[in-house]
Each structure stands twice: as C-alpha cells, then as structure tokens.
C-alpha cells in the first residue's frame, strides 16, 4: 500500500479531497464524472479521460478512500464502476503512510504526526510545493485568488478554514500570504443608533429601511444581506462606524437560518459583534406568514441544529416548519404590518 500511496497523483489527491466532502457514502458514476472534472479541469476534454478516471479510482481504492461496486458500466472501455462507496471513517492509516513519504517543508513538519485524511495530505502537498517554489515572492493576494493558484479551485480554501488543517500550529492565512477580502455590504443610514439590522432579501430591505428612516429608534443602519453573500460581506461591518450590535432578519427556511449563523461565527473570529436574530420580526413573520409547502423536508436533527441560532421560544415552530417541508418568506412582513404593530422593534435592542 505504501508504494501505491507514494505515487498518488495530485489529480487523485484532489478527487480524494472532493470525495471526503461528499455528503453521502455512495457516489454514483454520474457524480464521479462531475467531481473528476472539477479535480482535473484540463483533462476533462481529453480522449484519455475515461482511462484516467479508471486509473484514479484504482489508486484511491488501493489507498482505502473508496470501494468500487462490482457492477460495471461497459458502454466504453475501460469499464468503470457504476458507483463507489466511501468508508464510514476516513482512512487515516493510509494518510499517515502517504504523509511519511513526502519531504515536508519546515512549516509543515507537523503533517506526518497529524490525524488527517488522504485528501487533506494531497491538499497539503500542494501547499508544500507552493512554499518550496515561491522563493522570495512576498505578494499577498486575496483568499480565493490564492486558493485558485494552490488547488485549481477558488473555493477550496474556504472549505479548509473550518477544518483541523487550520488548527493552532498548523496552516494560517499569514503563512499562505493571503487574507479574506471584504465584499461590500449594501447599507442605508437611517439613524444614529448603534444597531445594524441586516435583511436577507432586497424588497424587505427596502421596506424596513423606509419604515426605520421615519422612526429609527436605536437602529443606525439597515443593510441588504443578499442571501449567501452575507456569509462573506459580514466582515464589512468593520467599515461602518459606530456599530455596536448586529441583528438579522431573513426567510424562515434552511438557508435563511444557515446564512446568519455562518456569518456570525466568522464575525466573532474577527472581533466583530455576533449576528443576533431580530426576534420581534421573526415573531411577526410566524404570526402573519402563510407557510409555503412543497419544499425539501429537512431532517429533524438538522432542523434542530439550524434552529439553535433562533431564540429558544422560536426554535420549536421553526423545527416544525423545516421538518414539515415548508418555509416562510420574509416578504410576508409588509410595511402595513410594521406600522400597525411596533412590538417587533423590541428585538432590535443592542
């Protein structure tokens, strides 16, 4: 096994890393092709790509990363497994063998003793080569530019930041000569207070900005989170003077809860205020909104995890909504409702 691991190609390593992030234990051939194309963009159109995938799957099977099915796709040669099964636990023994075969740079001497995966070893090999070859290059470049340079994918570093590879004494942004760029956070000044209210969708942002301009209370800014963009643009809070508290209002669905929770975790790591739910607005949404059914049902365990960002009193109805395959769009909270009932403002206190 050690010999096979010693010769694991960068392409095979990138596919291993992608498979380790796959959300299920079974990966059908159609999805394997998609992951393989992402792992090897330059080879995606080559005549040898089927043979390349077969060889790569054989190498990863030898490394314990996957187990190919006995059923085969024989529509072309060589035959390919119709699916692969991933192990319940990452093959750390294989990863250790691979790590020991690599001459690591001084900055990465911790790798052979770390409990990491085959895919992670491959990613670290790319970092190792970059550290070796960059010489005196002191260029500092944004995270996704560096990620594309290192791994051929602009979002790979984003995925790595929350893993053990960035634990103390391991990788750092300074080591990789990179930083998180701060995407702009569209905002409107409505008052002089310390509260920033972030709103997920554009129409509700406009409604709340107009209502709060007339009577801002403690709200100083209203910002448009723009859905998933807020997971990165949250860092631009640092550019808004006087902000002492951040509150958020979004859709009651899986993404609408995930976006602010993820943004809050990032904000805290950078010394910014946590992102709190605007519970008065969520209470109004639950009272006035008509659930949209026919949504993908969220498992109870995941629904409960997503709902922990909300106040305790709102978690039970949110879990019931998500697990029942329904959602509440925030657009149900219209200006007329906001003017009729001012109780929602209590959730905007710092």
ZIPEZI-V487322 format. One record per pair of residues at least 4 apart in sequence whose ideal C-beta (glycine too) atoms are under 7 Angstrom apart, sorted by the first residue. I is the first residue (numbers start at 0). J is the second residue. If there is no record, write none. Layout:
# ZIPEZI-V487322
i: [I	I]
j: [J	J]
This chain:
# ZIPEZI-V487322
i: [0	0	0	0	1	1	1	2	3	3	3	4	4	4	4	4	5	7	7	7	7	7	8	9	9	9	10	10	10	10	11	11	11	11	12	12	12	12	13	13	13	13	14	14	14	14	14	14	15	15	15	15	15	15	16	16	16	16	16	17	17	17	18	18	18	18	18	18	19	19	19	20	21	21	24	24	25	25	26	26	26	26	26	27	27	28	28	28	28	28	28	30	31	31	32	33	34	35	35	35	36	36	37	39	40	42	42	43	47	48	49	49	49	50	50	51	52	52	53	53	53	54	55	56	56	56	56	56	57	58	59	59	60	60	60	62	62	62	63	63	63	64	64	65	65	65	66	66	67	67	68	68	68	68	70	71	71	71	71	72	72	72	73	86	89	90	90	91	91	91	92	93	93	94	94	94	94	94	95	95	96	97	97	98	98	98	99	101	101	103	103	103	103	104	104	104	106	106	107	107	107	109	109	109	110	115	115	115	117	118	119	119	120	122	122	122	123	124	125	125	125	126	126	127	128	129	129	138	139	139	139	140	140	140	140	141	141	141	142	142	142	142	142	142	143	143	143	144	145	145	145	145	146	146	146	146	146	146	147	147	147	150	154	155	156	159	159	160	164	164	165	165	170	170	172	172	179	181	181	182	182	182	182	183	183	184	184	184	184	185	185	186	186	186	186	187	187	187	188	188	189	189	189	189	189	189	189	189	190	190	190	190	191	192	192	192	192	192	193	193	193	193	193	193	193	194	194	194	194	194	194	194	195	195	195	195	195	195	195	196	196	196	196	196	196	196	197	197	197	197	197	198	198	198	198	198	198	198	199	199	199	199	199	199	199	199	200	200	200	201	201	202	202	203	203	203	203	204	204	204	205	206	206	206	207	207	208	208	209	210	210	210	211	211	211	216	216	217	217	217	218	219	219	220	220	224	224	224	224	224	225	226	227	228	229	229	229	229	230	230	230	230	233	233	233	233	234	234	236	236	236	236	237	243	243	244	244	245	245	245	246	246	246	246	246	247	247	247	247	248	248	248	248	249	249	249	249	250	250	250	250	250	251	251	251	251	251	251	251	252	252	252	253	253	253	253	254	256	256	256	256	257	257	258	259	259	259	260	260	261	262	262	263	263	263	264	265	266	266	266	266	267	267	276	276	276	276	277	277	277	278	278	278	278	279	279	279	279	279	279	279	280	280	280	280	281	281	281	282	283	283	283	283	283	284	284	284	284	284	285	285	287	287	287	288	288	289	290	290	290	290	291	291	291	292	292	293	294	294	294	295	296	296	297	297	297	297	298	299	299	299	300	301	302	302	302	302	303	303	305	306	306	306	307	309	309	309	313	314	315	316	317	318	319	320	320	320	327	332	332	334	335	336	337]
j: [4	61	93	96	5	96	100	6	58	61	62	62	93	96	97	100	100	11	12	58	62	97	12	13	121	125	14	38	39	55	15	55	58	59	16	118	121	124	17	38	121	150	18	34	35	38	55	59	19	59	64	117	118	121	20	118	119	121	122	34	37	38	26	34	64	65	85	118	89	116	118	158	26	85	84	85	82	84	30	31	82	83	85	81	82	32	72	79	80	81	82	34	35	83	36	37	38	39	52	55	40	43	152	43	151	48	51	48	51	52	53	75	77	54	77	55	56	79	57	77	79	58	59	60	65	67	80	83	61	62	64	65	65	66	67	90	93	117	86	90	93	90	117	83	84	85	83	84	80	83	80	81	82	83	81	78	79	80	81	78	79	81	78	90	116	94	117	95	114	116	96	97	117	98	115	116	117	120	99	111	100	117	120	110	111	120	111	124	127	107	108	110	127	127	130	131	130	174	123	126	127	113	168	169	123	119	120	163	121	122	123	164	124	126	150	159	127	128	129	149	150	130	149	131	132	133	149	176	176	177	178	144	145	176	177	177	178	180	146	156	177	178	179	180	147	153	154	148	149	156	175	177	150	152	153	154	155	156	151	152	153	155	158	159	160	164	165	165	169	170	169	170	174	175	177	178	234	234	235	228	231	232	235	232	235	222	232	235	236	222	223	220	221	222	239	208	220	221	219	220	208	211	212	215	218	219	220	221	211	215	218	219	219	215	216	217	218	219	217	219	241	242	243	244	349	217	218	219	244	246	347	349	219	220	222	236	239	242	245	207	218	221	246	248	277	347	222	224	229	245	247	203	204	207	221	223	224	248	224	226	248	249	250	255	258	329	204	329	330	205	223	206	330	207	329	330	332	208	221	223	209	210	333	334	211	221	212	221	334	334	337	338	215	218	221	344	347	347	348	349	347	241	242	239	242	228	229	247	249	258	229	258	258	232	233	258	259	262	258	261	262	265	262	265	266	274	265	269	242	245	266	271	271	272	349	272	349	272	274	275	275	276	277	346	347	259	274	276	277	277	280	281	329	255	258	259	329	255	326	327	328	329	255	281	284	317	320	326	327	294	321	326	257	297	305	321	258	260	305	306	308	261	305	262	263	274	308	264	308	265	266	274	267	273	274	268	269	271	272	273	274	271	273	281	308	309	310	281	346	347	282	310	313	346	283	342	343	344	345	346	347	284	332	343	346	285	309	313	286	287	332	336	340	343	288	327	329	331	332	316	327	331	332	336	327	331	331	320	325	326	327	325	326	328	324	325	324	324	325	326	324	322	324	301	302	321	322	302	303	318	322	304	305	306	318	321	322	307	318	321	314	317	318	314	313	314	317	317	318	319	320	321	322	323	325	326	327	331	336	337	338	339	340	343]
